[in-house]
Amino acid sequence: MTFTVGLNYDYQEARNKMHKIKLSEMFDNTAHTFDKLNFHKRKLVGFTVEAAWAQYNNAPYEYRPYKHNIDDVLGYQLRGTQHLDGGLFTHQDDPNAIYILGTVNENCDVVTFIGWSTKKRCNIPAHWRTKLNKVTLLRPAYFTSQQELWSFNLLPETKELAAHRGAF
């Protein structure tokens, strides 16, 4: 079961604010040698998936300073790609959590949620990649294909989502 969310104006604005803050944190305070355009696009894709998940759940989406091992939205970790056949990337130092994959359209305003998995299920030796489609990854990662993800009708409710739903 996949589903699609088109970002409304308020969530697009919240996403844009998050993106602007993140870029200013990264580029105003330090000298980076990596590809800034690629970084800009990857962050925009990631924040788009987060904003769409928040909108889908009618939850607030606003800036929080980055802290390792904190959830993205409502107790879930969100990952995005603009590749229609893209998979879920996770890393060894990622939080133990539920990971949700969304594909993002070219304009970064529509997200199709594909499926979900857990870090434990994703981070197995068979998924380890240093290259994908003959391209060396900037950061080696575990790659879980879309076919290996679980359907959203099996998605467990996090305590954060339960608390949010109980607030209504």
C-alpha positions as CSV (number, residue, x, y, z in Angstrom):
1,M,0.0,0.0,0.0
2,T,1.7,3.2,-1.2
3,F,0.1,6.6,-1.0
4,T,0.9,10.1,-2.2
5,V,0.9,13.5,-0.4
6,G,1.0,16.8,-2.2
7,L,2.4,19.5,0.1
8,N,0.0,22.3,0.8
9,Y,1.2,25.9,1.1
10,D,1.8,25.9,4.9
11,Y,3.9,22.7,4.9
12,Q,5.9,23.9,1.9
13,E,6.7,27.1,3.8
14,A,7.6,25.2,6.9
15,R,9.9,22.9,4.8
16,N,11.5,25.9,3.1
17,K,12.2,27.5,6.5
18,M,13.8,24.3,7.7
19,H,15.9,24.0,4.6
20,K,17.1,27.7,4.8
21,I,18.1,27.3,8.5
22,K,19.9,24.0,7.8
23,L,21.8,25.5,4.9
24,S,22.8,28.6,6.9
25,E,24.0,26.4,9.7
26,M,26.1,24.4,7.4
27,F,27.6,27.1,5.1
28,D,27.8,30.2,7.3
29,N,29.8,28.6,10.1
30,T,32.3,26.3,8.5
31,A,34.2,25.8,5.3
32,H,32.9,22.8,3.4
33,T,34.7,21.1,0.5
34,F,31.7,19.0,-0.7
35,D,29.4,19.7,-3.5
36,K,27.0,22.4,-2.1
37,L,24.5,22.0,-4.9
38,N,24.1,18.2,-4.3
39,F,23.9,18.8,-0.6
40,H,21.2,21.5,-1.1
41,K,19.1,19.1,-3.2
42,R,19.5,16.2,-0.8
43,K,18.5,18.3,2.2
44,L,15.5,19.7,0.3
45,V,14.4,16.1,-0.7
46,G,14.7,15.0,3.0
47,F,12.8,17.9,4.4
48,T,10.1,17.4,1.8
49,V,9.5,13.9,2.9
50,E,9.4,15.0,6.6
51,A,7.0,17.8,5.8
52,A,4.7,15.4,3.8
53,W,4.7,12.9,6.7
54,A,3.8,15.6,9.1
55,Q,1.0,16.9,6.8
56,Y,-0.3,13.4,6.3
57,N,-0.6,13.0,10.1
58,N,-1.9,16.6,10.6
59,A,1.1,17.3,12.8
60,P,3.1,20.4,13.3
61,Y,6.4,20.7,11.3
62,E,8.9,23.2,12.6
63,Y,12.6,23.6,13.1
64,R,14.4,21.7,15.8
65,P,18.1,21.8,16.3
66,Y,19.8,18.6,15.1
67,K,20.5,16.0,17.8
68,H,21.8,12.6,17.0
69,N,19.3,9.8,17.8
70,I,16.2,12.0,17.7
71,D,13.3,11.2,15.5
72,D,12.4,13.2,12.4
73,V,8.6,13.3,12.7
74,L,6.3,11.7,15.3
75,G,8.8,9.1,16.3
76,Y,9.7,8.0,12.8
77,Q,12.9,8.4,10.7
78,L,12.1,9.6,7.2
79,R,14.2,9.1,4.1
80,G,13.7,10.3,0.6
81,T,14.9,9.9,-2.9
82,Q,14.1,11.3,-6.3
83,H,14.8,8.0,-8.0
84,L,11.5,6.2,-8.7
85,D,13.2,2.9,-8.0
86,G,15.4,4.2,-5.2
87,G,15.7,2.4,-2.0
88,L,16.1,3.1,1.7
89,F,19.6,4.0,2.9
90,T,20.6,3.5,6.5
91,H,23.9,3.7,8.4
92,Q,25.4,2.0,11.3
93,D,25.3,5.1,13.5
94,D,21.6,5.8,12.7
95,P,19.1,5.6,15.6
96,N,17.3,2.3,16.2
97,A,14.0,3.3,14.8
98,I,11.3,2.8,12.1
99,Y,12.4,4.1,8.8
100,I,10.0,5.3,6.1
101,L,10.9,5.8,2.5
102,G,9.3,8.4,0.3
103,T,10.0,9.3,-3.4
104,V,9.9,13.0,-4.2
105,N,8.9,14.5,-7.6
106,E,11.2,16.9,-9.5
107,N,9.5,20.0,-8.1
108,C,9.8,18.7,-4.5
109,D,6.1,19.2,-3.7
110,V,4.7,15.7,-4.0
111,V,5.8,12.6,-2.1
112,T,4.8,9.0,-2.7
113,F,5.3,7.0,0.4
114,I,6.6,3.5,-0.6
115,G,7.1,1.5,2.6
116,W,8.9,1.1,5.9
117,S,11.4,-1.0,7.8
118,T,13.5,-1.1,10.9
119,K,17.2,-0.4,11.3
120,K,17.7,-3.9,12.5
121,R,16.1,-5.4,9.4
122,C,17.9,-2.9,7.1
123,N,21.4,-3.1,8.5
124,I,22.4,-6.6,7.5
125,P,25.6,-7.6,5.7
126,A,23.7,-8.5,2.4
127,H,22.5,-4.8,2.2
128,W,26.0,-3.2,2.7
129,R,27.0,-1.0,-0.3
130,T,30.0,1.1,-1.1
131,K,28.7,1.4,-4.7
132,L,25.3,1.5,-6.2
133,N,24.8,1.0,-10.0
134,K,28.5,1.3,-10.5
135,V,28.7,4.7,-8.7
136,T,30.8,5.0,-5.6
137,L,28.7,6.2,-2.7
138,L,29.9,9.4,-0.8
139,R,29.2,7.5,2.4
140,P,28.9,3.7,2.4
141,A,25.5,2.6,3.6
142,Y,23.0,-0.2,3.9
143,F,20.6,-0.3,1.0
144,T,17.1,-1.8,1.3
145,S,15.2,-2.1,-1.9
146,Q,11.5,-1.1,-2.2
147,Q,10.5,-4.7,-2.6
148,E,11.9,-5.5,0.8
149,L,9.9,-2.7,2.6
150,W,6.8,-3.5,4.5
151,S,3.4,-2.0,3.7
152,F,1.9,0.9,5.6
153,N,-1.0,-1.2,6.7
154,L,1.5,-3.0,9.0
155,L,3.1,0.2,10.3
156,P,3.4,0.3,14.1
157,E,2.2,3.4,15.9
158,T,5.0,5.1,17.8
159,K,4.3,6.6,21.2
160,E,4.8,10.1,19.7
161,L,2.1,9.4,17.0
162,A,-0.2,7.9,19.6
163,A,0.2,11.0,21.8
164,H,-0.4,13.3,18.9
165,R,-3.6,11.4,17.9
166,G,-4.7,11.5,21.5
167,A,-4.4,15.3,21.5
168,F,-7.5,15.6,19.3
